[in-house]
């Protein structure tokens, strides 16, 4: 399982146990959905107190590696999908880059009137026609995110739901020769309403990452306004920060 360093000045025992278990999860020895040894078993394996083992487990639960299930034990959670905020990439390309199979379980395109907030973002007048495209995107057939997208009506997009089961950016490029090159995105944490929970197959009140993205073409014309609802247990963002020096 692993040898602990009990010497004076060594890292805390709970931290050493945490790292050993974390390594086993990351290298696939403990697979997603698998139950790890119980606290009492780990206490015997490492010859430490129950409190020490529990602290190690608690940290891994807080970091999203493990989940306690009443009556079952402590279970390995599938790794979250990470998206890099330093560049623009479609959901399809993001999943493929991570070795996951992207798919769409629902897609619907309609024409609607732009409310004030969306009109301002797209630099059009309130009440102007816009395309609204709602999609539920999946990774390895598991629902991950709901996309509610509004696109300027001046683009010529098909009103065929079947066209939107793949990459939306690819549809925009193929039909209009327009590429998305820049975007502004905000992120906030919310809890799932019943409607969102039903679509993402989670419990009402589950953690959700809500993002709002306004995307632009190479001439900096606003093209797309999208509100996204990501499953908080399956998705996380990261960004590289450079020094100001």
C-alpha positions as a Markdown table, in Angstrom:
| # | Residue | x | y | z |
|---|---|---|---|---|
| 1 | Unk | 0.0 | 0.0 | 0.0 |
| 2 | Unk | 2.8 | 2.4 | 0.9 |
| 3 | Unk | 5.2 | 3.1 | 3.7 |
| 4 | Unk | 4.8 | 6.1 | 6.0 |
| 5 | Unk | 7.6 | 8.2 | 7.3 |
| 6 | Unk | 7.2 | 8.4 | 11.1 |
| 7 | Unk | 10.5 | 10.4 | 11.6 |
| 8 | Unk | 10.4 | 13.7 | 13.3 |
| 9 | Unk | 10.1 | 16.5 | 10.8 |
| 10 | Unk | 8.3 | 14.3 | 8.2 |
| 11 | Unk | 5.1 | 15.4 | 6.6 |
| 12 | Unk | 2.0 | 14.8 | 8.7 |
| 13 | Unk | 0.8 | 11.2 | 8.6 |
| 14 | Unk | -2.7 | 12.1 | 7.3 |
| 15 | Unk | -1.0 | 14.0 | 4.4 |
| 16 | Unk | 1.2 | 11.0 | 3.5 |
| 17 | Unk | -1.8 | 8.7 | 3.5 |
| 18 | Unk | -3.8 | 11.2 | 1.4 |
| 19 | Unk | -0.9 | 11.3 | -1.2 |
| 20 | Unk | -0.7 | 7.5 | -1.3 |
| 21 | Unk | -4.4 | 7.1 | -2.0 |
| 22 | Unk | -4.4 | 10.0 | -4.4 |
| 23 | Unk | -1.6 | 8.4 | -6.4 |
| 24 | Unk | -3.5 | 5.2 | -6.6 |
| 25 | Unk | -6.6 | 7.0 | -7.9 |
| 26 | Unk | -4.6 | 9.0 | -10.5 |
| 27 | Unk | -2.6 | 6.0 | -11.8 |
| 28 | Unk | -5.8 | 3.9 | -12.1 |
| 29 | Unk | -5.2 | 1.4 | -9.4 |
| 30 | Unk | -8.4 | 2.6 | -7.8 |
| 31 | Unk | -10.8 | 3.1 | -10.6 |
| 32 | Unk | -13.8 | 5.3 | -10.9 |
| 33 | Unk | -16.8 | 3.8 | -9.1 |
| 34 | Unk | -14.6 | 1.5 | -7.0 |
| 35 | Unk | -14.9 | 1.3 | -3.2 |
| 36 | Unk | -11.5 | 1.9 | -1.5 |
| 37 | Unk | -10.6 | 0.1 | 1.8 |
| 38 | Unk | -12.7 | 1.1 | 4.8 |
| 39 | Unk | -11.3 | 3.5 | 7.5 |
| 40 | Unk | -10.7 | 0.6 | 9.8 |
| 41 | Unk | -8.8 | -1.4 | 7.1 |
| 42 | Unk | -6.7 | 1.7 | 6.3 |
| 43 | Unk | -6.1 | 2.2 | 10.1 |
| 44 | Unk | -4.7 | -1.4 | 10.2 |
| 45 | Unk | -2.7 | -1.1 | 7.0 |
| 46 | Unk | -1.0 | 2.2 | 8.0 |
| 47 | Unk | -0.9 | 1.5 | 11.8 |
| 48 | Unk | -2.3 | 4.9 | 12.5 |
| 49 | Unk | -5.4 | 6.3 | 14.4 |
| 50 | Unk | -8.9 | 6.4 | 12.9 |
| 51 | Unk | -8.7 | 10.2 | 13.2 |
| 52 | Unk | -5.6 | 10.3 | 11.0 |
| 53 | Unk | -7.2 | 8.1 | 8.3 |
| 54 | Unk | -10.5 | 10.1 | 8.5 |
| 55 | Unk | -8.6 | 13.4 | 7.9 |
| 56 | Unk | -6.9 | 12.0 | 4.8 |
| 57 | Unk | -10.2 | 10.8 | 3.5 |
| 58 | Unk | -11.9 | 14.1 | 4.2 |
| 59 | Unk | -9.3 | 16.0 | 2.2 |
| 60 | Unk | -9.8 | 13.7 | -0.8 |
| 61 | Unk | -13.5 | 14.1 | -0.5 |
| 62 | Unk | -13.2 | 17.9 | -0.4 |
| 63 | Unk | -10.8 | 17.8 | -3.5 |
| 64 | Unk | -13.3 | 15.7 | -5.5 |
| 65 | Unk | -11.5 | 12.4 | -5.6 |
| 66 | Unk | -13.7 | 10.4 | -3.2 |
| 67 | Unk | -17.4 | 10.4 | -2.2 |
| 68 | Unk | -18.9 | 8.7 | 0.8 |
| 69 | Unk | -22.0 | 6.7 | 0.1 |
| 70 | Unk | -24.2 | 5.6 | 3.1 |
| 71 | Unk | -24.3 | 1.8 | 3.3 |
| 72 | Unk | -21.7 | 1.4 | 0.6 |
| 73 | Unk | -18.4 | 3.0 | 1.7 |
| 74 | Unk | -16.0 | 5.5 | 0.2 |
| 75 | Unk | -16.1 | 5.5 | -3.6 |
| 76 | Unk | -13.7 | 6.9 | -6.2 |
| 77 | Unk | -15.3 | 9.7 | -8.2 |
| 78 | Unk | -14.6 | 9.9 | -12.0 |
| 79 | Unk | -12.2 | 12.7 | -12.8 |
| 80 | Unk | -13.7 | 16.1 | -13.7 |
| 81 | Unk | -13.3 | 17.3 | -17.2 |
| 82 | Unk | -11.0 | 20.3 | -17.2 |
| 83 | Unk | -11.3 | 23.2 | -19.7 |
| 84 | Unk | -8.5 | 25.6 | -20.3 |
| 85 | Unk | -9.7 | 29.2 | -20.3 |
| 86 | Unk | -6.6 | 30.5 | -22.1 |
| 87 | Unk | -7.9 | 29.6 | -25.5 |
| 88 | Unk | -11.2 | 29.1 | -27.3 |
| 89 | Unk | -12.2 | 25.5 | -28.2 |
| 90 | Unk | -15.5 | 24.0 | -29.0 |
| 91 | Unk | -17.0 | 21.4 | -26.7 |
| 92 | Unk | -16.5 | 18.7 | -29.4 |
| 93 | Unk | -12.8 | 19.5 | -29.7 |
| 94 | Unk | -12.4 | 19.7 | -25.9 |
| 95 | Unk | -13.8 | 16.3 | -25.4 |
| 96 | Unk | -11.9 | 14.7 | -28.2 |
| 97 | Unk | -8.6 | 16.2 | -26.9 |
| 98 | Unk | -9.3 | 14.5 | -23.6 |
| 99 | Unk | -10.0 | 11.1 | -25.1 |
| 100 | Unk | -13.8 | 11.3 | -24.5 |
| 101 | Unk | -16.6 | 10.7 | -26.9 |
| 102 | Unk | -18.7 | 13.9 | -27.4 |
| 103 | Unk | -22.3 | 13.6 | -28.3 |
| 104 | Unk | -25.6 | 15.5 | -28.1 |
| 105 | Unk | -28.7 | 14.0 | -26.5 |
| 106 | Unk | -31.0 | 16.9 | -27.4 |
| 107 | Unk | -30.8 | 19.8 | -29.9 |
| 108 | Unk | -33.5 | 22.4 | -30.9 |
| 109 | Unk | -33.2 | 25.5 | -33.0 |
| 110 | Unk | -35.8 | 28.2 | -33.1 |
| 111 | Unk | -36.0 | 31.9 | -34.0 |
| 112 | Unk | -37.0 | 34.2 | -31.1 |
| 113 | Unk | -36.9 | 37.9 | -30.1 |
| 114 | Unk | -33.8 | 39.1 | -28.4 |
| 115 | Unk | -34.4 | 40.3 | -24.8 |
| 116 | Unk | -32.5 | 43.4 | -23.7 |
| 117 | Unk | -29.5 | 41.7 | -22.1 |
| 118 | Unk | -28.9 | 39.5 | -25.2 |
| 119 | Unk | -29.5 | 42.4 | -27.6 |
| 120 | Unk | -26.9 | 44.5 | -25.8 |
| 121 | Unk | -24.3 | 41.6 | -25.9 |
| 122 | Unk | -24.9 | 41.0 | -29.6 |
| 123 | Unk | -25.0 | 44.7 | -30.5 |
| 124 | Unk | -28.5 | 44.5 | -32.0 |
| 125 | Unk | -31.8 | 46.1 | -31.0 |
| 126 | Unk | -34.1 | 44.7 | -28.4 |
| 127 | Unk | -36.7 | 42.5 | -30.0 |
| 128 | Unk | -34.6 | 41.8 | -33.1 |
| 129 | Unk | -34.8 | 38.2 | -34.4 |
| 130 | Unk | -32.1 | 35.8 | -33.2 |
| 131 | Unk | -31.4 | 32.1 | -33.5 |
| 132 | Unk | -31.9 | 30.2 | -30.2 |
| 133 | Unk | -30.2 | 26.9 | -30.0 |
| 134 | Unk | -30.6 | 24.7 | -26.9 |
| 135 | Unk | -28.5 | 21.6 | -26.6 |
| 136 | Unk | -27.6 | 19.0 | -24.0 |
| 137 | Unk | -24.0 | 17.9 | -24.6 |
| 138 | Unk | -22.6 | 14.6 | -23.3 |
| 139 | Unk | -19.2 | 13.0 | -22.7 |
| 140 | Unk | -19.1 | 9.2 | -23.1 |
| 141 | Unk | -22.9 | 9.3 | -23.3 |
| 142 | Unk | -23.3 | 11.1 | -19.9 |
| 143 | Unk | -24.9 | 14.5 | -19.9 |
| 144 | Unk | -22.4 | 17.2 | -18.9 |
| 145 | Unk | -23.7 | 20.6 | -19.9 |
| 146 | Unk | -26.8 | 22.5 | -21.2 |
| 147 | Unk | -26.1 | 25.1 | -23.8 |
| 148 | Unk | -28.6 | 28.0 | -24.4 |
| 149 | Unk | -27.1 | 29.8 | -27.4 |
| 150 | Unk | -28.3 | 33.0 | -29.1 |
| 151 | Unk | -26.8 | 33.9 | -32.5 |
| 152 | Unk | -27.3 | 37.0 | -34.7 |
| 153 | Unk | -30.0 | 36.5 | -37.3 |
| 154 | Unk | -27.8 | 38.0 | -40.0 |
| 155 | Unk | -26.0 | 34.7 | -40.2 |
| 156 | Unk | -27.6 | 32.1 | -42.5 |
| 157 | Unk | -28.1 | 29.1 | -40.3 |
| 158 | Unk | -30.2 | 26.0 | -41.0 |
| 159 | Unk | -33.5 | 25.5 | -39.1 |
| 160 | Unk | -32.9 | 21.8 | -38.9 |
| 161 | Unk | -32.4 | 20.4 | -35.4 |
| 162 | Unk | -30.3 | 17.5 | -36.8 |
| 163 | Unk | -27.6 | 20.0 | -37.9 |
| 164 | Unk | -26.8 | 20.9 | -34.3 |
| 165 | Unk | -25.9 | 17.5 | -32.9 |
| 166 | Unk | -22.2 | 18.1 | -33.6 |
| 167 | Unk | -19.9 | 21.2 | -33.3 |
| 168 | Unk | -21.9 | 24.5 | -33.5 |
| 169 | Unk | -18.7 | 26.4 | -34.4 |
| 170 | Unk | -18.3 | 24.0 | -37.3 |
| 171 | Unk | -21.8 | 24.7 | -38.5 |
| 172 | Unk | -21.2 | 28.5 | -38.3 |
| 173 | Unk | -18.0 | 28.2 | -40.2 |
| 174 | Unk | -19.3 | 25.9 | -42.9 |
| 175 | Unk | -22.5 | 27.9 | -43.6 |
| 176 | Unk | -21.1 | 31.4 | -43.3 |
| 177 | Unk | -17.3 | 31.2 | -43.4 |
| 178 | Unk | -17.2 | 32.8 | -39.9 |
| 179 | Unk | -14.7 | 31.7 | -37.3 |
| 180 | Unk | -15.0 | 32.4 | -33.6 |
| 181 | Unk | -11.7 | 34.0 | -32.6 |
| 182 | Unk | -12.3 | 35.8 | -29.3 |
| 183 | Unk | -14.6 | 35.5 | -26.3 |
| 184 | Unk | -15.5 | 37.0 | -23.0 |
| 185 | Unk | -16.7 | 34.6 | -20.4 |
| 186 | Unk | -18.0 | 34.9 | -16.8 |
| 187 | Unk | -18.4 | 32.0 | -14.3 |
| 188 | Unk | -20.5 | 31.6 | -11.2 |
| 189 | Unk | -21.6 | 28.8 | -8.9 |
| 190 | Unk | -25.4 | 28.0 | -8.6 |
| 191 | Unk | -27.5 | 25.1 | -7.6 |
| 192 | Unk | -29.6 | 23.1 | -10.0 |
| 193 | Unk | -33.3 | 24.0 | -10.4 |
| 194 | Unk | -35.6 | 21.0 | -11.1 |
| 195 | Unk | -35.5 | 21.8 | -14.8 |
| 196 | Unk | -31.7 | 21.8 | -15.0 |
| 197 | Unk | -31.5 | 18.7 | -12.7 |
| 198 | Unk | -33.8 | 16.8 | -15.0 |
| 199 | Unk | -31.8 | 17.6 | -18.1 |
| 200 | Unk | -28.4 | 16.8 | -16.5 |
| 201 | Unk | -29.7 | 13.8 | -14.6 |
| 202 | Unk | -28.7 | 15.1 | -11.2 |
| 203 | Unk | -30.5 | 15.9 | -8.0 |
| 204 | Unk | -32.3 | 19.2 | -7.6 |
| 205 | Unk | -29.9 | 21.5 | -5.7 |
| 206 | Unk | -26.8 | 19.9 | -7.0 |
| 207 | Unk | -23.8 | 22.2 | -7.7 |
| 208 | Unk | -23.7 | 23.7 | -11.1 |
| 209 | Unk | -21.2 | 25.9 | -12.9 |
| 210 | Unk | -23.0 | 28.6 | -14.8 |
| 211 | Unk | -21.0 | 30.4 | -17.5 |
| 212 | Unk | -22.0 | 33.1 | -19.9 |
| 213 | Unk | -19.9 | 33.6 | -23.0 |
| 214 | Unk | -20.1 | 36.3 | -25.7 |
| 215 | Unk | -18.0 | 35.3 | -28.7 |
| 216 | Unk | -16.6 | 37.4 | -31.6 |
| 217 | Unk | -15.3 | 36.9 | -35.1 |
| 218 | Unk | -11.9 | 38.1 | -36.3 |
| 219 | Unk | -13.4 | 41.6 | -36.9 |
| 220 | Unk | -14.6 | 41.7 | -33.3 |
| 221 | Unk | -18.2 | 41.5 | -34.3 |
| 222 | Unk | -20.3 | 39.8 | -31.6 |
| 223 | Unk | -21.7 | 36.5 | -33.0 |
| 224 | Unk | -22.8 | 34.3 | -30.1 |
| 225 | Unk | -24.2 | 34.7 | -26.6 |
| 226 | Unk | -24.3 | 31.4 | -24.7 |
| 227 | Unk | -25.5 | 30.5 | -21.2 |
| 228 | Unk | -24.0 | 27.2 | -20.1 |
| 229 | Unk | -25.0 | 25.0 | -17.1 |
| 230 | Unk | -22.2 | 22.5 | -16.3 |
| 231 | Unk | -22.4 | 19.7 | -13.8 |
| 232 | Unk | -20.3 | 20.7 | -10.9 |
| 233 | Unk | -19.3 | 17.1 | -10.1 |
| 234 | Unk | -18.0 | 16.5 | -13.7 |
| 235 | Unk | -16.5 | 19.8 | -14.8 |
| 236 | Unk | -13.9 | 22.4 | -13.8 |
| 237 | Unk | -12.1 | 25.3 | -15.3 |
| 238 | Unk | -8.4 | 26.2 | -15.1 |
| 239 | Unk | -6.4 | 29.1 | -16.3 |
| 240 | Unk | -2.7 | 29.9 | -16.6 |
| 241 | Unk | -1.7 | 33.2 | -15.0 |
| 242 | Unk | 1.5 | 35.1 | -16.0 |
| 243 | Unk | 3.5 | 37.3 | -13.7 |
| 244 | Unk | 2.9 | 41.1 | -14.1 |
| 245 | Unk | 6.6 | 41.6 | -13.9 |
